[in-house]
Amino acid sequence: MGTFIDFWAQLFFRKYDYNFYEILILLCFVQRMMMLLFSVFLIFQELTHIQVEKLEGALGVPYFSWVIGQFFARKNQ
């Protein structure tokens, strides 16, 4: 999945001088942070029996997009 996302990130942000491996490391970091967030939600769900899967997705996708945007916006400053 990381390679697929990396391909599209390279395509959309081709004016930046990041190579395949730099973007792949970024994606690995972001996915690791999302898994940490999801594990916190899972512990919460198991303790309270409140279903939070939709909330995980609603927070995970914008977070993923925001981090990638911040990474590429940093180059312009």
Phi and psi in radians as a Rosetta constraint file:
Dihedral C 1 N 2 CA 2 C 2 CIRCULARHARMONIC -1.101 0.35
Dihedral N 2 CA 2 C 2 N 3 CIRCULARHARMONIC -0.669 0.35
Dihedral C 2 N 3 CA 3 C 3 CIRCULARHARMONIC -1.154 0.35
Dihedral N 3 CA 3 C 3 N 4 CIRCULARHARMONIC -0.698 0.35
Dihedral C 3 N 4 CA 4 C 4 CIRCULARHARMONIC -1.101 0.35
Dihedral N 4 CA 4 C 4 N 5 CIRCULARHARMONIC -0.818 0.35
Dihedral C 4 N 5 CA 5 C 5 CIRCULARHARMONIC -1.150 0.35
Dihedral N 5 CA 5 C 5 N 6 CIRCULARHARMONIC -0.671 0.35
Dihedral C 5 N 6 CA 6 C 6 CIRCULARHARMONIC -1.062 0.35
Dihedral N 6 CA 6 C 6 N 7 CIRCULARHARMONIC -0.720 0.35
Dihedral C 6 N 7 CA 7 C 7 CIRCULARHARMONIC -1.036 0.35
Dihedral N 7 CA 7 C 7 N 8 CIRCULARHARMONIC -0.807 0.35
Dihedral C 7 N 8 CA 8 C 8 CIRCULARHARMONIC -1.232 0.35
Dihedral N 8 CA 8 C 8 N 9 CIRCULARHARMONIC -0.620 0.35
Dihedral C 8 N 9 CA 9 C 9 CIRCULARHARMONIC -1.127 0.35
Dihedral N 9 CA 9 C 9 N 10 CIRCULARHARMONIC -0.703 0.35
Dihedral C 9 N 10 CA 10 C 10 CIRCULARHARMONIC -1.088 0.35
Dihedral N 10 CA 10 C 10 N 11 CIRCULARHARMONIC -0.673 0.35
Dihedral C 10 N 11 CA 11 C 11 CIRCULARHARMONIC -1.208 0.35
Dihedral N 11 CA 11 C 11 N 12 CIRCULARHARMONIC -0.803 0.35
Dihedral C 11 N 12 CA 12 C 12 CIRCULARHARMONIC -1.285 0.35
Dihedral N 12 CA 12 C 12 N 13 CIRCULARHARMONIC -0.560 0.35
Dihedral C 12 N 13 CA 13 C 13 CIRCULARHARMONIC -1.995 0.35
Dihedral N 13 CA 13 C 13 N 14 CIRCULARHARMONIC 0.731 0.35
Dihedral C 13 N 14 CA 14 C 14 CIRCULARHARMONIC -1.234 0.35
Dihedral N 14 CA 14 C 14 N 15 CIRCULARHARMONIC -0.286 0.35
Dihedral C 14 N 15 CA 15 C 15 CIRCULARHARMONIC -1.326 0.35
Dihedral N 15 CA 15 C 15 N 16 CIRCULARHARMONIC -0.210 0.35
Dihedral C 15 N 16 CA 16 C 16 CIRCULARHARMONIC -1.537 0.35
Dihedral N 16 CA 16 C 16 N 17 CIRCULARHARMONIC 2.669 0.35
Dihedral C 16 N 17 CA 17 C 17 CIRCULARHARMONIC -1.675 0.35
Dihedral N 17 CA 17 C 17 N 18 CIRCULARHARMONIC 0.646 0.35
Dihedral C 17 N 18 CA 18 C 18 CIRCULARHARMONIC -1.579 0.35
Dihedral N 18 CA 18 C 18 N 19 CIRCULARHARMONIC 2.468 0.35
Dihedral C 18 N 19 CA 19 C 19 CIRCULARHARMONIC -1.635 0.35
Dihedral N 19 CA 19 C 19 N 20 CIRCULARHARMONIC 3.110 0.35
Dihedral C 19 N 20 CA 20 C 20 CIRCULARHARMONIC -0.981 0.35
Dihedral N 20 CA 20 C 20 N 21 CIRCULARHARMONIC -0.770 0.35
Dihedral C 20 N 21 CA 21 C 21 CIRCULARHARMONIC -1.254 0.35
Dihedral N 21 CA 21 C 21 N 22 CIRCULARHARMONIC -0.603 0.35
Dihedral C 21 N 22 CA 22 C 22 CIRCULARHARMONIC -1.128 0.35
Dihedral N 22 CA 22 C 22 N 23 CIRCULARHARMONIC -0.757 0.35
Dihedral C 22 N 23 CA 23 C 23 CIRCULARHARMONIC -1.221 0.35
Dihedral N 23 CA 23 C 23 N 24 CIRCULARHARMONIC -0.635 0.35
Dihedral C 23 N 24 CA 24 C 24 CIRCULARHARMONIC -1.101 0.35
Dihedral N 24 CA 24 C 24 N 25 CIRCULARHARMONIC -0.694 0.35
Dihedral C 24 N 25 CA 25 C 25 CIRCULARHARMONIC -1.127 0.35
Dihedral N 25 CA 25 C 25 N 26 CIRCULARHARMONIC -0.718 0.35
Dihedral C 25 N 26 CA 26 C 26 CIRCULARHARMONIC -1.027 0.35
Dihedral N 26 CA 26 C 26 N 27 CIRCULARHARMONIC -0.812 0.35
Dihedral C 26 N 27 CA 27 C 27 CIRCULARHARMONIC -1.140 0.35
Dihedral N 27 CA 27 C 27 N 28 CIRCULARHARMONIC -0.661 0.35
Dihedral C 27 N 28 CA 28 C 28 CIRCULARHARMONIC -1.110 0.35
Dihedral N 28 CA 28 C 28 N 29 CIRCULARHARMONIC -0.725 0.35
Dihedral C 28 N 29 CA 29 C 29 CIRCULARHARMONIC -1.111 0.35
Dihedral N 29 CA 29 C 29 N 30 CIRCULARHARMONIC -0.805 0.35
Dihedral C 29 N 30 CA 30 C 30 CIRCULARHARMONIC -1.145 0.35
Dihedral N 30 CA 30 C 30 N 31 CIRCULARHARMONIC -0.733 0.35
Dihedral C 30 N 31 CA 31 C 31 CIRCULARHARMONIC -1.147 0.35
Dihedral N 31 CA 31 C 31 N 32 CIRCULARHARMONIC -0.609 0.35
Dihedral C 31 N 32 CA 32 C 32 CIRCULARHARMONIC -1.130 0.35
Dihedral N 32 CA 32 C 32 N 33 CIRCULARHARMONIC -0.742 0.35
Dihedral C 32 N 33 CA 33 C 33 CIRCULARHARMONIC -1.152 0.35
Dihedral N 33 CA 33 C 33 N 34 CIRCULARHARMONIC -0.647 0.35
Dihedral C 33 N 34 CA 34 C 34 CIRCULARHARMONIC -1.162 0.35
Dihedral N 34 CA 34 C 34 N 35 CIRCULARHARMONIC -0.669 0.35
Dihedral C 34 N 35 CA 35 C 35 CIRCULARHARMONIC -1.136 0.35
Dihedral N 35 CA 35 C 35 N 36 CIRCULARHARMONIC -0.631 0.35
Dihedral C 35 N 36 CA 36 C 36 CIRCULARHARMONIC -1.124 0.35
Dihedral N 36 CA 36 C 36 N 37 CIRCULARHARMONIC -0.760 0.35
Dihedral C 36 N 37 CA 37 C 37 CIRCULARHARMONIC -1.087 0.35
Dihedral N 37 CA 37 C 37 N 38 CIRCULARHARMONIC -0.768 0.35
Dihedral C 37 N 38 CA 38 C 38 CIRCULARHARMONIC -1.136 0.35
Dihedral N 38 CA 38 C 38 N 39 CIRCULARHARMONIC -0.603 0.35
Dihedral C 38 N 39 CA 39 C 39 CIRCULARHARMONIC -1.187 0.35
Dihedral N 39 CA 39 C 39 N 40 CIRCULARHARMONIC -0.614 0.35
Dihedral C 39 N 40 CA 40 C 40 CIRCULARHARMONIC -1.133 0.35
Dihedral N 40 CA 40 C 40 N 41 CIRCULARHARMONIC -0.744 0.35
Dihedral C 40 N 41 CA 41 C 41 CIRCULARHARMONIC -1.107 0.35
Dihedral N 41 CA 41 C 41 N 42 CIRCULARHARMONIC -0.669 0.35
Dihedral C 41 N 42 CA 42 C 42 CIRCULARHARMONIC -1.146 0.35
Dihedral N 42 CA 42 C 42 N 43 CIRCULARHARMONIC -0.728 0.35
Dihedral C 42 N 43 CA 43 C 43 CIRCULARHARMONIC -1.093 0.35
Dihedral N 43 CA 43 C 43 N 44 CIRCULARHARMONIC -0.756 0.35
Dihedral C 43 N 44 CA 44 C 44 CIRCULARHARMONIC -1.045 0.35
Dihedral N 44 CA 44 C 44 N 45 CIRCULARHARMONIC -0.763 0.35
Dihedral C 44 N 45 CA 45 C 45 CIRCULARHARMONIC -1.125 0.35
Dihedral N 45 CA 45 C 45 N 46 CIRCULARHARMONIC -0.721 0.35
Dihedral C 45 N 46 CA 46 C 46 CIRCULARHARMONIC -1.196 0.35
Dihedral N 46 CA 46 C 46 N 47 CIRCULARHARMONIC -0.572 0.35
Dihedral C 46 N 47 CA 47 C 47 CIRCULARHARMONIC -1.372 0.35
Dihedral N 47 CA 47 C 47 N 48 CIRCULARHARMONIC -0.589 0.35
Dihedral C 47 N 48 CA 48 C 48 CIRCULARHARMONIC -1.883 0.35
Dihedral N 48 CA 48 C 48 N 49 CIRCULARHARMONIC -0.237 0.35
Dihedral C 48 N 49 CA 49 C 49 CIRCULARHARMONIC 1.053 0.35
Dihedral N 49 CA 49 C 49 N 50 CIRCULARHARMONIC 0.508 0.35
Dihedral C 49 N 50 CA 50 C 50 CIRCULARHARMONIC -1.750 0.35
Dihedral N 50 CA 50 C 50 N 51 CIRCULARHARMONIC 2.244 0.35
Dihedral C 50 N 51 CA 51 C 51 CIRCULARHARMONIC -1.300 0.35
Dihedral N 51 CA 51 C 51 N 52 CIRCULARHARMONIC 2.138 0.35
Dihedral C 51 N 52 CA 52 C 52 CIRCULARHARMONIC -2.196 0.35
Dihedral N 52 CA 52 C 52 N 53 CIRCULARHARMONIC 0.322 0.35
Dihedral C 52 N 53 CA 53 C 53 CIRCULARHARMONIC -1.084 0.35
Dihedral N 53 CA 53 C 53 N 54 CIRCULARHARMONIC -0.694 0.35
Dihedral C 53 N 54 CA 54 C 54 CIRCULARHARMONIC -1.185 0.35
Dihedral N 54 CA 54 C 54 N 55 CIRCULARHARMONIC -0.605 0.35
Dihedral C 54 N 55 CA 55 C 55 CIRCULARHARMONIC -1.191 0.35
Dihedral N 55 CA 55 C 55 N 56 CIRCULARHARMONIC -0.650 0.35
Dihedral C 55 N 56 CA 56 C 56 CIRCULARHARMONIC -1.026 0.35
Dihedral N 56 CA 56 C 56 N 57 CIRCULARHARMONIC -0.831 0.35
Dihedral C 56 N 57 CA 57 C 57 CIRCULARHARMONIC -1.175 0.35
Dihedral N 57 CA 57 C 57 N 58 CIRCULARHARMONIC -0.662 0.35
Dihedral C 57 N 58 CA 58 C 58 CIRCULARHARMONIC -1.175 0.35
Dihedral N 58 CA 58 C 58 N 59 CIRCULARHARMONIC -0.465 0.35
Dihedral C 58 N 59 CA 59 C 59 CIRCULARHARMONIC -1.667 0.35
Dihedral N 59 CA 59 C 59 N 60 CIRCULARHARMONIC -0.536 0.35
Dihedral C 59 N 60 CA 60 C 60 CIRCULARHARMONIC -1.224 0.35
Dihedral N 60 CA 60 C 60 N 61 CIRCULARHARMONIC -0.816 0.35
Dihedral C 60 N 61 CA 61 C 61 CIRCULARHARMONIC -1.153 0.35
Dihedral N 61 CA 61 C 61 N 62 CIRCULARHARMONIC -0.815 0.35
Dihedral C 61 N 62 CA 62 C 62 CIRCULARHARMONIC -1.105 0.35
Dihedral N 62 CA 62 C 62 N 63 CIRCULARHARMONIC -0.623 0.35
Dihedral C 62 N 63 CA 63 C 63 CIRCULARHARMONIC -1.097 0.35
Dihedral N 63 CA 63 C 63 N 64 CIRCULARHARMONIC -0.809 0.35
Dihedral C 63 N 64 CA 64 C 64 CIRCULARHARMONIC -1.011 0.35
Dihedral N 64 CA 64 C 64 N 65 CIRCULARHARMONIC -0.802 0.35
Dihedral C 64 N 65 CA 65 C 65 CIRCULARHARMONIC -1.153 0.35
Dihedral N 65 CA 65 C 65 N 66 CIRCULARHARMONIC -0.705 0.35
Dihedral C 65 N 66 CA 66 C 66 CIRCULARHARMONIC -1.133 0.35
Dihedral N 66 CA 66 C 66 N 67 CIRCULARHARMONIC -0.754 0.35
Dihedral C 66 N 67 CA 67 C 67 CIRCULARHARMONIC -1.125 0.35
Dihedral N 67 CA 67 C 67 N 68 CIRCULARHARMONIC -0.771 0.35
Dihedral C 67 N 68 CA 68 C 68 CIRCULARHARMONIC -1.112 0.35
Dihedral N 68 CA 68 C 68 N 69 CIRCULARHARMONIC -0.715 0.35
Dihedral C 68 N 69 CA 69 C 69 CIRCULARHARMONIC -1.087 0.35
Dihedral N 69 CA 69 C 69 N 70 CIRCULARHARMONIC -0.723 0.35
Dihedral C 69 N 70 CA 70 C 70 CIRCULARHARMONIC -1.137 0.35
Dihedral N 70 CA 70 C 70 N 71 CIRCULARHARMONIC -0.667 0.35
Dihedral C 70 N 71 CA 71 C 71 CIRCULARHARMONIC -1.097 0.35
Dihedral N 71 CA 71 C 71 N 72 CIRCULARHARMONIC -0.798 0.35
Dihedral C 71 N 72 CA 72 C 72 CIRCULARHARMONIC -1.391 0.35
Dihedral N 72 CA 72 C 72 N 73 CIRCULARHARMONIC -0.464 0.35
Dihedral C 72 N 73 CA 73 C 73 CIRCULARHARMONIC -1.246 0.35
Dihedral N 73 CA 73 C 73 N 74 CIRCULARHARMONIC -0.479 0.35
Dihedral C 73 N 74 CA 74 C 74 CIRCULARHARMONIC -1.055 0.35
Dihedral N 74 CA 74 C 74 N 75 CIRCULARHARMONIC -0.553 0.35
Dihedral C 74 N 75 CA 75 C 75 CIRCULARHARMONIC -1.193 0.35
Dihedral N 75 CA 75 C 75 N 76 CIRCULARHARMONIC -0.469 0.35
Dihedral C 75 N 76 CA 76 C 76 CIRCULARHARMONIC -1.374 0.35
Dihedral N 76 CA 76 C 76 N 77 CIRCULARHARMONIC -0.349 0.35
